[in-house]
Amino acid sequence: MTTLAPPPAPAQEGRHRAAAPPASRTRRLFTGAPEDPRWARPALLAILVLATALYAWNLSSVTGNTFYNAAVYSGTKSWKAFFFGALDSGSFITVDKPPFALWVMGLSARVLGYGTWQLTLPMVAVGTGSVALLYRLVKRDFGVVAGTIAALTLTLTPITVAIERDTNPDPVLVFLMLLGAAALLKAVRSGRTMPLVWSAVAIGFAFNTKMMQAYVVLPAFFLVYLWAANTSPVRRIRNLAVATVALVVSSAWWMVIVDLIPASDRPYIGGSTDNTVWDLVIGYNGFGRIFGASSSVGSQGNGASFGGSSGIYRMFNDIMGGQISWLIPFAAIALVGGLVLRGRAPRTDARRAALMLWGGWFVLHYLTFSLAEGTFHPYYVTAMAPGIAALAGAGGVMLYGAFKERPAVKWGWVLPGAVAVSAVWAVVLLRRASGSGTVYTVAEVVAALAGAVAVLGLVAGRFMRRRGLIGLASLAAVVALLAGPAAYSVSAATTTSTNGTNPTAGPSTGGMGGGPGGGGKGGAPSMSGGTSSGTKPSGGAPSGSGTGSGQSMGQPPSGTGSTGTGSTGADGTSTGNTGTGSTSTESGSRSQAGPGAGGMGGEVSSAMITYLKKHQDGATWLVAVATDQTASSIILESGQPVISMGGWSGSDNAMTLAKLKSLVKSGKLHYIVVSSTGGQGTSSEISTWVKAHGAAVSAYSGLYRLDASDVG
């Protein structure tokens, strides 16, 4: 009978086995290292297959985040848009994140063609890669059992399954952070400089994926190396200084290049207040996330309700609990227990260094996400999952070894206590999902029964000194603690109604959905439709069924049109200064632009898009609209560049009246959609000018045509 056993001691630094012949290396891909148990490699392969299946199941039905999808599509049409991460191929405005994840998806789309699976394939790859990498890292210091548990835990983390099936940048962020952790631990063991430099470079690329979120782990990285690196204090400080330089260079190179380019020669930086990447870093994507007062948004706590109110217990609320908190109690207990067990180890002890790293990873993310008062989406916490998974594997195996081997009474209740607390919490979470489906009911029963068997078996096995019983009870504990996450993960993998901008796993929690590409400015509704669900025909536009799904659909207006100095019929001919429009002869569904349009909203329909393409007349941009969510859907349906004048919420100062006049005068833009209700600030100024000088297209409320002759 196979039982859990204490992990083998880590290999001594500097000891190397002779290189295996090619045939042997091929066999080891399937059989594992000679010193590993026979079950180890098949178990890992099974976990990787499970991860791939969960992340890739029925990808053709996945919509993804249309905000990022549009930017990727635009990048396939223009290398300039690709480099800047522009929303449109005309490069008028960028998305509110750096472009590294867009580059990854964009290269896939350029090679394989644009479509849903082409964009999500890289996310599946990095997701499965993260599982394999975490296994390797935990196994290196704590053994095969710990690595297997960590890999399985990460695979079944519900929010991780949900986000791996999306086109948000978080899967790439997590993979790069894990690469940084791998290099850091190598630097700690060896004391050499270059692994630490490569760790910094990996975090730098993570910064160019999601900016300041990549830096959450840095305090733990610095502390672990400074404390545990196998070299002298002077060399530790010197190496950290060199790595810091590498971190700054690898983080800032894209930002510096973009900010040095004259504003007239590049897109407006979406989400910024002064058209610089630096402002985006320290503002909306920096301190604004923590303190809730981004200069781009201007209101405290904006978007916090996507994941519930901020506070130390946020991870356990009705929205977040089922996404990430299943193993938080166990991980916290395992961290403390593991550090105590290594308390008298040498300073350079590799296991304690690894515990410090994963513990710091977990605690820093927990505090950051729990206390953040700015925009917060549930899927952000996928970055915390590797820390929890590593502690569950490594700390759990250490507690198991202490429980089984040590006779001291003080260790008698730590492992069964941790299992009991976590199993009870799992049942509580599954009770919240009561009535949501059979899978959750079954998971609740399994968690309760397996948890009881685990706790009773551990206690009985200890008093009876039956190691076999303790081993079986430990396996029951794994089942009890992962039954709930498995149910949620299966739900995330099989649902066809995932919100692309705010994906979550499990039953509906009543939390707010939608939001920008990781931002959620203004709490705009999600735009989960309008994107291609298959391969885009070569040279053609991506397919779509309309714009702005999630809004009510209806027929175009008839009778009275918008008021203006002139009116243009559906055939494009001017009807003069009539003030009222003629009845439209075109039909089609329409959707209202999202809130926060700032006076530049209006209505957009598939029929309007057809009309705009017919009368584009050589203009660079098909139309100018209020916000990113409207623009992205039109881009995906039309395949043409579309201007987002105000960014996601309409608050960006991307379009000025002077810039609009210049675009119209040069023939680069003919059409603009404005709201009949007006707006504030620059939006109001533009709206007023357009209505005073443009010709209203009577068939479509809010649509105006402008030509060079209209510019004074």
PyMOL commands that set and color helices and strands:
alter all, ss='L'
color gray80, all
select helices_A, chain A and resi 22-31+40-56+59-61+66-77+79-84+100-112+116-142+144-155+158-164+170-190+193-228+233-260+263-265+277-291+304-306+314-316+321-341+350-371+378-405+409-411+414-432+438-464+467-494+521-523+606-614+628-638+657-665+681-693+708-710
alter helices_A, ss='H'
color red, helices_A
select strands_A, chain A and resi 566-568+590-592+603-605+624-625+643-644+671-673+695-697+703-705
alter strands_A, ss='S'
color yellow, strands_A
deselect
rebuild
show_as cartoon
